Amino acid sequence: MASAADGIRWLRQGLQLVEGRHCMHTVLAEQPPPSSAPALLALGKAAPAMLLGALQYLTRHGLTPGTVLGVTKGGHWMPWRSEIQALAPAAILLEGSHPLPDEASLLAGEALHHWADVLPVGQPVWVMLSGGASALVERLVPGMNLAEWQALNHWLLSGGWSIHRINRVRAQFSQIKGGGLARLLSPRPVRAFVLSDVPGNDLDVIASAPLRPMPLPEPADWAALPARWRDRVQPQAKVCPRVPHVLVGDNARWLQAVAEVSEAPLQVETETFSGPLEAIVHRLAQAEQPLLIGGEATVTLPADVGLGGRNQHLALWMARLLAGTDGWCVALGSDGTDGPTDAAGGWADGQTWQRLQRAGRSPEQALARFDSHGALKAIGQTIETGPTGTNVMDAVLYWPPSTALMRSRVRSSAP
């Protein structure tokens, strides 16, 4: 029987096949080299690896990019910086803030506008997009400041709205979202390479669609905004040039890679999961054979919240269900971060609950306070990867108990 250590290894090996550099190599190898070197723009958590992949491709074909700009999350340049600078010494490599934009995000937005302004009119541009870009680089419409932008984002994200509704409102206050980047780069020929971090690979959602037009907010949604924001701008339909998009990697490819490297009888769920974490736990508990699923769960935080992330919280919840069995579960975030922690995820087996108790931790209290990080880290059951060079949502690998009696107990204890 496989162990949680095997599961962690399989998930991490699978990540290598959706790392941004590998994805760019795979896609570009299928296409003829460009007749002239493009300028390169990479935005998002996977920007460093995607940018390096594009640079290596151009170098192999004797091409030097016109100019290079990249923006990623703080600390994410490090594993790829030296190789990028060796190939493009003049590359501008910036960092923004995630999940909420800050002053660095606005500075990155100003740098992006200046970079685009000085591009020759006929200069081809390759844009590499991955999740996180929406917060990492921003330029607001006149009259909107950072404090108000952060407050608006907090209000929108706390209201239970879908991401489509949120993005349509946010695009009205941004000069980048909802096709703003496409308008900025026009009339230059632009191609987009996209690493998807959303269910269904919806191009209207990834990075808040900087290269696609965004529909107007619904009148009821706009009317629901507090006057402090509603009265700042008048909603306007924003058209933009058509930009071809190439999908270079997604969650399904990660799951496929994990199944290939595991050489285990994994049942792979083809539909990405979403919705409350409790529903994901219930789905796992019903499994009769090893199950691999991907997506992103949502969580409801208590008032007295601890430190955790959705993957670590899921692992701790599964620890309670699996206590005393030989089953195990591993939950991992593909981008190397899980909530506001230094971990990418966590794992649990039949002894985790008891390990916590022996370590003087209350696993029940940790669950109630969403304090999974401190609990799992105390017993060495967090997973730290550092920046991974990709961002394709989460994956959960569940290995159910070996006996029907134990599986029945887990199912009956599930939420």
KOLMIDO-797505 format. One line per 2 residues: their letters; for each residue y, z, x of C-alpha. Coordinates in Angstrom, 2 decimals, m for minus. Example, Ala and Ser with C-alpha at 12.3 -4.5 7.8 and 13.67 -1.06 7.14 Angstrom:
BEGIN
as> m4.50,7.80,12.30 | m1.06,7.14,13.67
This chain:
BEGIN
ma> 0.00,0.00,0.00 | 3.45,m0.88,1.25
sa> 6.03,1.84,1.93 | 9.78,2.23,1.38
ad> 10.25,1.41,5.07 | 8.60,m1.96,4.38
gi> 10.89,m2.52,1.43 | 14.01,m1.80,3.49
rw> 12.80,m4.18,6.20 | 12.10,m6.97,3.70
lr> 15.52,m6.65,2.06 | 17.30,m6.69,5.40
qg> 15.29,m9.68,6.65 | 16.13,m11.52,3.44
lq> 19.82,m10.82,3.99 | 19.72,m12.82,7.22
lv> 18.96,m15.96,5.17 | 22.06,m15.50,2.99
eg> 24.35,m14.49,5.86 | 27.47,m16.64,5.73
rh> 26.87,m18.42,9.04 | 23.30,m19.35,8.06
cm> 24.46,m20.56,4.64 | 27.18,m22.76,6.13
ht> 24.77,m24.21,8.69 | 22.27,m25.06,5.94
vl> 24.78,m26.75,3.64 | 26.73,m28.62,6.33
ae> 23.54,m29.92,7.97 | 22.89,m31.91,4.79
qp> 26.25,m33.72,5.00 | 27.74,m36.29,7.40
pp> 30.36,m34.87,9.78 | 33.98,m35.31,8.67
ss> 35.95,m38.20,10.11 | 38.74,m35.82,11.15
ap> 38.73,m32.11,11.85 | 39.74,m29.95,8.88
al> 41.86,m26.84,8.95 | 39.72,m23.79,8.15
la> 40.60,m21.03,5.70 | 38.12,m18.17,5.07
lg> 38.77,m15.43,2.53 | 36.52,m12.55,1.45
ka> 34.00,m10.04,2.74 | 31.80,m12.80,4.18
ap> 34.74,m14.69,5.71 | 33.87,m13.93,9.38
am> 30.31,m15.23,9.23 | 31.21,m18.24,7.07
ll> 34.08,m19.12,9.39 | 31.88,m18.90,12.46
ga> 29.30,m21.16,10.82 | 31.94,m23.81,10.13
lq> 33.35,m23.56,13.67 | 29.91,m23.95,15.24
yl> 29.25,m27.02,13.09 | 32.53,m28.67,14.07
tr> 32.00,m27.84,17.74 | 28.56,m29.47,17.72
hg> 30.22,m32.65,16.47 | 33.01,m32.55,19.06
lt> 35.71,m31.59,16.55 | 38.42,m28.97,16.97
pg> 39.88,m27.53,13.75 | 43.55,m28.17,13.14
tv> 44.27,m24.49,12.54 | 42.27,m21.43,11.46
lg> 43.10,m18.48,9.20 | 40.76,m15.79,7.94
vt> 41.17,m12.63,5.88 | 38.45,m10.04,5.38
kg> 37.92,m6.34,4.74 | 38.91,m3.79,7.36
gh> 36.31,m3.56,10.13 | 34.41,m6.67,9.06
wm> 35.63,m8.99,11.83 | 33.97,m7.02,14.61
pw> 30.43,m8.52,14.74 | 31.77,m12.10,14.79
rs> 35.26,m11.85,16.31 | 34.42,m12.68,19.93
ei> 32.42,m15.80,19.02 | 35.14,m17.00,16.65
qa> 37.87,m16.50,19.25 | 35.78,m18.30,21.89
la> 35.67,m21.39,19.65 | 39.17,m21.04,18.17
pa> 41.38,m18.93,20.47 | 44.44,m19.40,18.25
ai> 42.65,m18.32,15.06 | 44.64,m15.92,12.90
ll> 42.25,m13.14,11.85 | 43.70,m10.67,9.33
eg> 42.43,m7.72,7.30 | 43.30,m6.74,3.75
sh> 42.28,m3.85,1.53 | 39.36,m3.59,m0.87
pl> 38.66,m2.72,m3.68 | 42.36,m2.18,m4.41
pd> 45.00,m4.30,m2.66 | 47.53,m2.57,m0.42
ea> 50.43,m3.56,1.81 | 48.03,m5.29,4.21
sl> 46.81,m7.48,1.33 | 50.37,m8.55,0.58
la> 51.06,m9.24,4.26 | 47.92,m11.39,4.32
ge> 49.24,m13.26,1.29 | 52.55,m13.95,3.04
al> 50.67,m15.14,6.14 | 48.57,m17.47,3.98
hh> 51.65,m19.03,2.40 | 53.30,m19.56,5.78
wa> 50.06,m21.03,7.18 | 49.83,m23.48,4.30
dv> 53.51,m24.41,4.41 | 53.27,m25.77,7.95
lp> 50.06,m27.77,7.45 | 50.58,m31.53,7.78
vg> 50.57,m33.20,4.38 | 47.44,m35.24,5.14
qp> 45.52,m32.37,6.78 | 42.05,m31.86,5.23
vw> 41.27,m28.20,4.49 | 37.96,m26.41,4.17
vm> 38.23,m23.18,2.19 | 35.42,m20.63,2.46
ls> 35.40,m18.12,m0.40 | 33.37,m14.97,m0.96
gg> 33.67,m11.87,m3.09 | 36.45,m9.43,m2.32
as> 39.06,m12.10,m1.63 | 40.87,m11.23,m4.85
al> 41.97,m7.85,m3.45 | 42.12,m8.76,0.24
ve> 44.87,m11.37,0.03 | 47.62,m11.44,m2.58
rl> 51.11,m12.76,m3.24 | 52.75,m11.46,m6.39
vp> 55.19,m13.27,m8.67 | 58.85,m12.30,m8.28
gm> 59.63,m8.98,m9.94 | 56.15,m7.49,m9.42
nl> 55.71,m4.91,m6.65 | 52.66,m3.35,m5.03
ae> 52.82,m0.04,m6.89 | 52.98,m1.79,m10.24
wq> 50.22,m4.21,m9.22 | 47.89,m1.36,m8.26
al> 48.69,0.46,m11.50 | 48.00,m2.68,m13.55
nh> 44.67,m3.24,m11.79 | 43.65,0.37,m12.45
wl> 44.62,0.03,m16.11 | 42.70,m3.21,m16.54
ls> 39.57,m1.98,m14.77 | 39.53,1.23,m16.82
gg> 39.71,m0.49,m20.19 | 36.18,m1.84,m20.55
ws> 37.39,m5.45,m20.50 | 35.22,m8.29,m19.24
ih> 36.10,m9.75,m15.85 | 37.18,m12.99,m17.55
ri> 39.75,m11.14,m19.68 | 40.95,m9.18,m16.65
nr> 41.31,m12.25,m14.45 | 43.29,m14.18,m17.06
vr> 45.83,m11.37,m17.18 | 45.95,m10.84,m13.41
aq> 46.48,m14.55,m12.76 | 49.81,m14.36,m14.59
fs> 51.14,m11.94,m11.98 | 49.68,m13.69,m8.91
qi> 50.68,m16.75,m6.92 | 47.13,m17.11,m5.54
kg> 44.72,m16.38,m8.39 | 43.91,m18.90,m11.12
gg> 44.48,m22.03,m9.06 | 47.48,m20.76,m7.12
la> 45.86,m21.51,m3.77 | 45.01,m25.05,m4.88
rl> 48.64,m25.61,m5.87 | 49.80,m24.21,m2.53
ls> 47.52,m26.54,m0.54 | 48.26,m29.65,m2.61
pr> 48.44,m32.59,m1.91 | 46.12,m32.03,1.05
pv> 42.43,m32.87,0.48 | 40.58,m29.58,m0.03
ra> 36.89,m28.67,m0.18 | 35.60,m25.21,m1.12
fv> 32.42,m23.54,0.12 | 31.49,m20.56,m2.04
ls> 29.20,m17.57,m1.54 | 28.65,m16.12,m5.00
dv> 28.81,m12.43,m5.88 | 28.79,m12.83,m9.67
pg> 26.09,m13.43,m12.29 | 25.65,m17.08,m13.13
nd> 27.73,m18.10,m10.08 | 30.77,m18.41,m12.37
ld> 33.52,m20.15,m10.39 | 36.13,m18.76,m12.79
vi> 35.26,m15.26,m11.57 | 34.51,m15.51,m7.84
as> 37.59,m14.33,m5.90 | 39.61,m14.70,m9.15
ap> 39.37,m18.50,m8.96 | 42.12,m19.33,m6.42
lr> 41.16,m23.02,m6.52 | 40.56,m23.43,m10.27
pm> 42.85,m23.32,m13.30 | 42.73,m20.11,m15.32
pl> 43.03,m20.17,m19.13 | 45.87,m18.22,m20.69
pe> 45.15,m14.62,m21.70 | 44.22,m14.16,m25.33
pa> 47.32,m13.20,m27.34 | 45.69,m9.94,m28.38
dw> 44.95,m9.04,m24.76 | 48.50,m9.75,m23.69
aa> 49.84,m7.75,m26.63 | 47.62,m4.82,m25.58
lp> 49.33,m4.56,m22.19 | 51.83,m1.71,m21.86
ar> 55.39,m3.04,m22.05 | 56.05,m2.20,m18.40
wr> 53.86,m5.19,m17.47 | 53.93,m7.32,m20.61
dr> 57.70,m7.76,m20.43 | 57.76,m8.72,m16.74
vq> 56.46,m12.26,m17.16 | 56.03,m14.84,m19.87
pq> 52.41,m16.15,m19.93 | 52.27,m19.74,m18.74
ak> 49.44,m22.22,m18.48 | 48.99,m23.00,m14.79
vc> 47.40,m26.31,m13.89 | 46.13,m27.17,m10.45
pr> 44.53,m30.09,m8.59 | 40.77,m30.45,m8.89
vp> 38.96,m29.04,m5.86 | 35.23,m29.75,m5.31
hv> 33.20,m26.58,m4.84 | 29.89,m26.26,m2.97
lv> 27.75,m23.20,m3.64 | 26.26,m22.08,m0.31
gd> 24.40,m18.93,m1.31 | 23.80,m16.44,m4.13
na> 21.70,m13.50,m5.26 | 18.77,m15.67,m6.33
rw> 18.49,m17.06,m2.80 | 18.40,m13.52,m1.40
lq> 15.61,m12.51,m3.75 | 13.69,m15.67,m2.91
av> 14.03,m14.92,0.81 | 12.81,m11.34,0.31
ae> 9.77,m12.54,m1.60 | 8.99,m15.03,1.18
vs> 9.22,m12.55,4.05 | 7.42,m9.73,2.24
ea> 4.09,m11.50,1.78 | 3.57,m8.98,m1.03
pl> 2.75,m9.59,m4.71 | 6.33,m9.14,m5.89
qv> 7.41,m9.98,m9.41 | 10.87,m11.50,m8.99
et> 13.23,m11.22,m11.95 | 15.09,m14.51,m12.22
et> 17.95,m13.25,m14.39 | 20.50,m11.07,m12.62
fs> 20.87,m7.60,m14.07 | 24.11,m6.10,m15.31
gp> 25.15,m3.37,m17.67 | 24.69,0.41,m17.51
le> 22.69,1.78,m14.61 | 20.54,3.75,m17.06
ai> 19.27,0.48,m18.52 | 18.29,m0.74,m15.06
vh> 16.38,2.49,m14.41 | 14.57,2.04,m17.72
rl> 13.65,m1.56,m16.81 | 12.23,m0.47,m13.45
aq> 10.21,2.35,m14.97 | 8.40,m0.07,m17.30
ae> 7.14,m2.24,m14.43 | 3.38,m2.45,m13.93
qp> 3.57,m4.25,m10.58 | 6.04,m4.39,m7.67
ll> 9.34,m5.65,m9.02 | 12.35,m7.23,m7.28
ig> 15.58,m7.58,m9.25 | 19.18,m8.42,m8.37
ge> 22.64,m8.03,m9.84 | 25.13,m5.22,m10.26
at> 24.89,m2.20,m12.53 | 27.86,m0.43,m14.05
vt> 28.33,3.34,m13.90 | 30.35,5.87,m15.85
lp> 31.87,8.47,m13.55 | 32.24,12.13,m14.58
ad> 35.55,13.97,m14.30 | 34.17,16.10,m11.46
vg> 32.93,13.20,m9.36 | 31.33,13.48,m5.94
lg> 30.77,10.76,m3.35 | 28.33,7.99,m4.11
gr> 27.71,4.37,m4.99 | 25.69,2.62,m7.66
nq> 22.76,1.85,m5.34 | 22.49,5.37,m3.96
hl> 22.84,6.79,m7.46 | 20.04,4.53,m8.69
al> 17.82,5.64,m5.80 | 18.47,9.31,m6.62
wm> 17.68,8.73,m10.29 | 14.43,7.02,m9.34
ar> 13.61,9.98,m7.08 | 13.48,12.19,m10.16
ll> 11.19,9.80,m12.02 | 8.88,9.24,m9.04
ag> 8.58,12.89,m7.95 | 4.98,13.70,m7.06
td> 3.79,10.06,m7.21 | 3.11,7.46,m4.51
gw> 5.73,5.05,m5.88 | 9.03,4.19,m4.19
cv> 12.30,2.35,m4.73 | 14.94,0.79,m2.46
al> 18.42,m0.23,m3.67 | 20.76,m2.15,m1.36
gs> 24.23,m3.71,m1.55 | 24.32,m7.08,0.21
dg> 27.81,m6.65,1.69 | 26.91,m3.47,3.57
td> 28.93,m1.09,1.42 | 28.00,0.97,m1.62
gp> 30.97,2.61,m3.28 | 33.48,4.43,m1.05
td> 30.79,5.35,1.50 | 29.50,4.17,4.88
aa> 26.12,3.33,3.38 | 24.87,0.08,1.84
gg> 22.34,1.81,m0.40 | 19.53,4.31,m0.51
wa> 15.81,4.76,m1.05 | 13.50,7.18,m2.79
dg> 9.80,7.98,m2.91 | 7.58,10.61,m4.47
qt> 8.71,13.29,m1.99 | 12.47,12.73,m2.13
wq> 13.13,15.24,m4.92 | 11.26,17.97,m3.06
rl> 12.92,17.07,0.26 | 16.30,17.64,m1.31
qr> 15.26,20.98,m2.72 | 13.82,22.10,0.62
ag> 17.10,21.03,2.28 | 19.00,23.39,m0.02
rs> 20.40,20.56,m2.15 | 20.37,20.47,m5.93
pe> 19.31,16.93,m6.86 | 20.09,17.59,m10.52
qa> 23.64,18.59,m9.67 | 24.00,15.60,m7.36
la> 22.99,13.31,m10.22 | 25.35,14.98,m12.67
rf> 28.32,14.75,m10.26 | 27.50,11.26,m8.99
ds> 27.19,12.85,m5.54 | 24.24,10.76,m4.38
hg> 25.62,9.94,m0.94 | 25.80,13.51,0.31
al> 22.37,14.31,m1.09 | 20.53,11.30,0.33
ka> 22.36,11.38,3.65 | 21.31,15.03,4.13
ig> 17.66,13.97,4.18 | 18.09,10.64,5.97
qt> 17.55,8.41,2.95 | 20.74,6.36,2.93
ie> 20.66,2.83,4.35 | 23.41,1.84,6.80
tg> 23.73,m1.83,7.73 | 27.37,m2.23,8.73
pt> 29.07,m5.55,7.81 | 26.37,m8.05,6.88
gt> 28.33,m11.31,6.77 | 27.40,m11.90,3.15
nv> 28.19,m10.73,m0.37 | 25.67,m11.70,m3.05
md> 25.53,m8.56,m5.23 | 22.76,m5.95,m5.03
av> 18.97,m5.98,m4.91 | 16.47,m3.34,m6.03
ly> 12.83,m3.32,m4.95 | 10.56,m1.03,m6.95
wp> 6.95,m0.26,m6.07 | 5.37,1.56,m9.02
ps> 2.82,4.38,m8.64 | m0.70,3.18,m7.98
ta> m2.42,4.84,m10.95 | m1.91,4.11,m14.62
lm> m1.57,7.84,m15.35 | 1.34,8.19,m12.90
rs> 2.98,5.01,m14.18 | 2.72,6.32,m17.73
rv> 4.45,9.54,m16.69 | 7.29,7.65,m15.05
rs> 7.76,5.44,m18.12 | 7.86,8.41,m20.47
sa> 10.50,10.12,m18.30 | 12.80,7.11,m18.07
p> 16.17,7.17,m19.86
